[in-house]
Amino acid sequence: MPFINTGELFEIGGITIHIGVNTLSLLMLMVTIVGIWGLVLAVKNRNLLAVLFSLATVATFGFFAIATIFTYGYPELGH
């Protein structure tokens, strides 16, 4: 697995929050947001190489963030 589940962090209303899953998906989402910001700046400056790398970053990290959230849950809902 691409993350280490360190166990339960806390429980709110019957929903258990696991810190390992949440941390990985949040980090990948933050990298995706920074990649989108870089993509906008690269398009604005008409820098083709930066556009290509920003697109690759957004596609890769965005896909894995969404896949992690849908596969392991954010938060994990009573499995």
Secondary structure, DSSP 8 states (H G I E B T S, - for coil): --S----EEEEETTEEEEHHHHHHHHHHHHHHHHHHHHHHHHHHHT-HHHHHHHHHHHHHHHHHHHHHHHHH-SSB---
